Amino acid sequence: MAEDTKSDKAGEPLFDVLIPPGVPRSIIKEVIQKFDVQLVERKERMTFANMEGDARNLLAFRGKHEAVEQVEKYMIQKLKEFIEK
């Protein structure tokens, strides 16, 4: 989870949880419906393999700290369930 420079209307900072490539759309949709977060694009530098220094636009969930902590745990659990199917 990373703090973004954005803040809500009350000035409270917003945080991002990056969505790993390959997360099923059904999980992304479920998270958006269940939690108070927005789906955003975020430019991230890649630091592995032959992508060193490349920047990619990745999807992220953006929201208040408490919400994104819950989203992170929920998304990991849903990914584990998806993989075990």
MARBA-3410 file (N, C-alpha, C, O; in Angstrom, 1 decimal):
85
0.9,-1.2,0.0,0.0,0.0,0.0,0.9,1.2,0.0,1.9,1.3,0.7 ~ 0.5,2.2,-0.8,1.3,3.4,-0.9,0.4,4.6,-0.8,-0.6,4.7,-1.4 ~ 0.9,5.6,-0.1,0.2,6.9,-0.1,0.3,7.6,-1.4,1.4,7.7,-1.9 ~ -0.7,8.1,-1.9,-0.7,8.9,-3.1,-0.7,10.4,-2.7,-1.0,10.7,-1.5 ~ -0.5,11.3,-3.6,-0.5,12.7,-3.3,-2.0,13.2,-3.3,-2.2,14.4,-3.0
-2.9,12.4,-3.6,-4.3,12.8,-3.6,-4.9,12.9,-2.2,-4.4,12.2,-1.3 ~ -6.0,13.7,-2.1,-6.7,13.7,-0.8,-8.2,13.8,-1.2,-8.5,14.3,-2.2 ~ -9.0,13.4,-0.2,-10.4,13.6,-0.4,-10.9,15.0,-0.2,-10.0,15.9,0.1 ~ -12.2,15.3,-0.3,-12.7,16.6,-0.2,-12.4,17.2,1.2,-12.3,18.4,1.4 ~ -12.3,16.4,2.2,-12.0,16.8,3.6,-10.5,17.0,3.8,-10.1,17.4,4.9
-9.7,16.7,2.8,-8.2,16.9,3.0,-7.5,15.6,3.5,-6.3,15.6,3.8 ~ -8.3,14.5,3.8,-7.7,13.3,4.3,-6.9,12.6,3.2,-7.4,12.5,2.1 ~ -5.7,12.2,3.5,-4.9,11.5,2.4,-5.5,10.2,1.9,-6.2,9.5,2.7 ~ -5.4,9.9,0.7,-5.9,8.7,0.1,-4.7,7.8,-0.2,-3.6,8.3,-0.5 ~ -4.9,6.5,-0.2,-3.9,5.5,-0.4,-4.2,4.6,-1.5,-5.4,4.5,-1.9
-3.2,4.0,-2.2,-3.4,3.1,-3.3,-3.0,1.7,-2.9,-2.0,1.5,-2.2 ~ -3.7,0.7,-3.4,-3.3,-0.7,-3.4,-3.2,-1.1,-4.8,-4.2,-1.2,-5.5 ~ -2.0,-1.4,-5.3,-1.8,-1.9,-6.7,-2.5,-3.2,-6.9,-2.4,-4.1,-6.0 ~ -3.1,-3.4,-8.0,-3.7,-4.6,-8.4,-2.7,-5.4,-9.3,-2.3,-4.9,-10.3 ~ -2.3,-6.6,-8.8,-1.3,-7.3,-9.6,-1.8,-7.7,-11.0,-3.0,-8.0,-11.1
-1.0,-7.6,-12.0,-1.5,-8.1,-13.3,-2.0,-9.5,-13.3,-1.5,-10.4,-12.6 ~ -3.2,-9.7,-13.9,-3.8,-11.0,-14.0,-4.9,-11.2,-13.0,-5.5,-12.3,-13.0 ~ -5.2,-10.3,-12.2,-6.3,-10.4,-11.2,-7.6,-10.4,-12.1,-7.8,-9.5,-12.9 ~ -8.4,-11.4,-11.9,-9.7,-11.5,-12.6,-10.6,-10.3,-12.5,-10.6,-9.7,-11.4 ~ -11.2,-9.9,-13.6,-12.1,-8.8,-13.5,-13.2,-9.0,-12.5,-13.7,-8.0,-11.9
-13.6,-10.2,-12.3,-14.7,-10.4,-11.3,-14.3,-10.0,-9.9,-15.1,-9.5,-9.2 ~ -13.1,-10.2,-9.6,-12.6,-9.8,-8.2,-12.5,-8.3,-8.2,-12.9,-7.7,-7.1 ~ -12.0,-7.7,-9.2,-11.9,-6.2,-9.2,-13.3,-5.6,-9.1,-13.5,-4.7,-8.3 ~ -14.3,-6.1,-9.8,-15.7,-5.6,-9.8,-16.2,-5.8,-8.4,-16.9,-4.9,-7.8 ~ -16.0,-7.0,-7.8,-16.5,-7.3,-6.4,-15.9,-6.3,-5.4,-16.6,-5.9,-4.5
-14.6,-6.0,-5.5,-14.0,-5.1,-4.5,-14.6,-3.7,-4.6,-14.9,-3.1,-3.6 ~ -14.8,-3.2,-5.9,-15.4,-1.9,-6.1,-16.8,-1.8,-5.5,-17.2,-0.8,-4.9 ~ -17.6,-2.9,-5.6,-18.9,-2.9,-5.1,-19.0,-3.0,-3.6,-19.9,-2.5,-3.0 ~ -18.0,-3.7,-3.0,-18.1,-4.0,-1.6,-17.4,-2.9,-0.7,-17.8,-2.7,0.4 ~ -16.4,-2.2,-1.2,-15.6,-1.3,-0.5,-15.7,0.1,-1.1,-16.0,0.3,-2.2
-15.5,1.1,-0.2,-15.5,2.5,-0.6,-14.1,2.9,-1.2,-13.4,3.6,-0.6 ~ -13.9,2.4,-2.4,-12.6,2.7,-3.1,-12.9,3.0,-4.6,-14.0,2.6,-5.1 ~ -12.0,3.6,-5.3,-12.1,3.9,-6.7,-11.0,3.1,-7.4,-10.0,2.8,-6.9 ~ -11.3,2.8,-8.7,-10.4,2.1,-9.5,-9.7,3.2,-10.3,-10.3,4.0,-11.0 ~ -8.3,3.2,-10.2,-7.5,4.3,-10.9,-6.4,3.6,-11.6,-6.0,2.5,-11.3
-5.8,4.4,-12.5,-4.5,4.0,-13.2,-3.4,4.7,-12.5,-3.5,5.9,-12.1 ~ -2.3,4.0,-12.3,-1.1,4.6,-11.6,0.1,4.1,-12.4,0.3,3.0,-12.7 ~ 1.0,5.1,-12.7,2.3,4.8,-13.4,3.3,4.3,-12.3,3.5,5.0,-11.4 ~ 3.8,3.1,-12.6,4.8,2.5,-11.7,6.0,2.1,-12.5,5.9,1.6,-13.6 ~ 7.2,2.3,-11.9,8.4,1.8,-12.5,8.6,0.3,-12.2,8.4,-0.1,-11.0
9.0,-0.4,-13.2,9.3,-1.8,-13.0,10.7,-2.0,-12.6,11.6,-1.4,-13.1 ~ 10.9,-2.9,-11.6,12.3,-3.1,-11.1,12.7,-4.6,-11.1,13.3,-5.1,-10.2 ~ 12.3,-5.3,-12.1,12.6,-6.8,-12.2,13.0,-7.2,-13.6,12.5,-6.5,-14.6 ~ 13.7,-8.3,-13.7,14.0,-8.9,-15.0,14.5,-7.8,-16.0,15.4,-7.0,-15.7 ~ 14.1,-7.9,-17.2,14.6,-7.0,-18.3,13.7,-5.8,-18.4,13.8,-5.0,-19.4
12.9,-5.5,-17.4,12.0,-4.3,-17.4,12.6,-3.2,-16.5,11.9,-2.2,-16.2 ~ 13.8,-3.3,-16.1,14.4,-2.3,-15.2,14.3,-0.9,-15.7,14.8,-0.6,-16.8 ~ 13.6,-0.1,-14.9,13.4,1.3,-15.3,12.2,1.6,-16.2,11.8,2.8,-16.3 ~ 11.6,0.6,-16.8,10.4,0.8,-17.6,9.3,1.2,-16.7,9.1,0.8,-15.5 ~ 8.4,2.1,-17.2,7.2,2.5,-16.4,6.0,2.0,-17.1,5.9,2.0,-18.3
5.1,1.4,-16.3,3.9,0.8,-16.8,2.7,1.4,-16.1,2.8,1.8,-14.9 ~ 1.6,1.6,-16.8,0.3,2.0,-16.1,-0.3,0.8,-15.5,-0.7,-0.2,-16.2 ~ -0.5,0.8,-14.2,-1.1,-0.4,-13.5,-2.4,0.1,-12.9,-2.6,1.3,-12.6 ~ -3.3,-0.8,-12.7,-4.5,-0.5,-12.0,-4.3,-0.5,-10.5,-3.5,-1.2,-10.0 ~ -5.1,0.3,-9.8,-5.0,0.4,-8.3,-6.4,0.7,-7.7,-7.2,1.3,-8.4
-6.6,0.3,-6.5,-7.7,0.7,-5.7,-7.3,1.9,-4.9,-6.3,1.8,-4.2 ~ -8.0,3.0,-4.9,-7.7,4.2,-4.1,-8.8,4.5,-3.1,-10.0,4.5,-3.5 ~ -8.4,4.8,-1.9,-9.3,5.1,-0.9,-8.6,5.5,0.4,-7.4,5.6,0.5 ~ -9.4,5.6,1.5,-8.9,6.0,2.8,-8.1,4.8,3.3,-8.3,3.6,2.9 ~ -7.3,5.0,4.3,-6.3,4.0,4.8,-7.1,2.8,5.3,-6.7,1.7,4.9
-8.1,2.9,6.1,-8.8,1.8,6.6,-9.4,0.9,5.5,-9.4,-0.3,5.5 ~ -10.0,1.6,4.5,-10.6,0.9,3.4,-9.6,0.1,2.6,-9.9,-1.1,2.2 ~ -8.5,0.7,2.3,-7.5,0.0,1.4,-6.8,-1.1,2.2,-6.4,-2.1,1.6 ~ -6.7,-1.0,3.5,-6.2,-2.2,4.3,-7.1,-3.3,4.2,-6.7,-4.5,4.0 ~ -8.4,-3.1,4.3,-9.4,-4.2,4.1,-9.4,-4.7,2.7,-9.5,-5.9,2.5
-9.3,-3.9,1.7,-9.3,-4.3,0.3,-8.1,-5.2,0.1,-8.2,-6.2,-0.6 ~ -6.9,-4.8,0.6,-5.7,-5.6,0.4,-5.9,-7.1,0.9,-5.6,-8.0,0.3 ~ -6.4,-7.2,2.1,-6.7,-8.5,2.8,-7.7,-9.3,2.0,-7.5,-10.5,1.7 ~ -8.8,-8.6,1.6,-9.9,-9.2,0.9,-9.4,-9.7,-0.5,-9.7,-10.9,-0.9 ~ -8.6,-8.9,-1.2,-8.2,-9.3,-2.6,-7.2,-10.5,-2.5,-7.3,-11.4,-3.3
-6.4,-10.5,-1.5,-5.4,-11.7,-1.3,-6.2,-12.9,-1.1,-5.9,-14.0,-1.6 ~ -7.2,-12.8,-0.2,-8.1,-14.0,0.1,-8.8,-14.5,-1.1,-8.8,-15.7,-1.4 ~ -9.4,-13.6,-1.9,-10.1,-14.0,-3.1,-9.2,-14.6,-4.1,-9.6,-15.5,-4.9 ~ -8.0,-14.1,-4.2,-7.0,-14.6,-5.2,-6.6,-16.1,-4.8,-6.5,-16.9,-5.7 ~ -6.4,-16.3,-3.5,-6.1,-17.6,-3.0,-7.3,-18.6,-3.4,-7.0,-19.7,-3.8
-8.5,-18.1,-3.1,-9.7,-19.0,-3.4,-9.7,-19.2,-4.9,-10.0,-20.4,-5.3 ~ -9.5,-18.2,-5.8,-9.5,-18.4,-7.2,-8.5,-19.4,-7.7,-8.7,-20.2,-8.6 ~ -7.3,-19.3,-7.1,-6.2,-20.2,-7.5,-6.5,-21.7,-7.1,-6.2,-22.6,-7.8 ~ -7.1,-21.9,-6.0,-7.4,-23.2,-5.5,-8.6,-23.9,-6.2,-8.8,-25.1,-6.0 ~ -9.3,-23.2,-7.0,-10.4,-23.8,-7.7,-10.0,-24.9,-8.7,-10.8,-25.5,-9.3
END
